[in-house]
Amino acid sequence: MSDRKTIPSFGAMLRKALKDAIIPEAGEDFLAMCADDIVFKFPFTPNESLTEIIGLEAITRYLAKIGAVLEFESFSDPIIHESKDGETFILEFSCQGKGTQTAARYDQNYVAVISIQQKRIAQYRDYWNPLILLEATGGLETFKESIND
């Protein structure tokens, strides 16, 4: 997916993919696209690491921690698979970035399964390669320390 058109932010990529399924007022702000009780799942998380985040406040705290260890440079143009009900989307996309502490590349491919309710993201399942994350952040222990409270 790395040869596709790039998009500067995660929120901009989601807005392009989800279009009118998300409230227009959210613009390209990912957090504004989310329901207060959003469930964010990581099915392929590193050993003994975070597998689920529940609630907008918890997602906000988590993203701040991720932003401290990963620098995202761009996202690919998404490939979009929409369900017949118009409330479930499967996105294929990639990102380019690097670890802030290691400068190691964080060039990741994702498959995301997103469920929409009342024009907000109610559930987000994030499928990605944890080995790329661990290399970019300096290993499992370093990553776990960076995301734990």
Helices and strands as residue ranges (DSSP letters): E 6-7, H 10-18, G 19-21, G 24-26, H 30-33, E 34-41, E 52-54, H 56-69, E 70-76, E 79-82, E 88-99, E 108-117, E 120-127, H 130-137, H 140-147
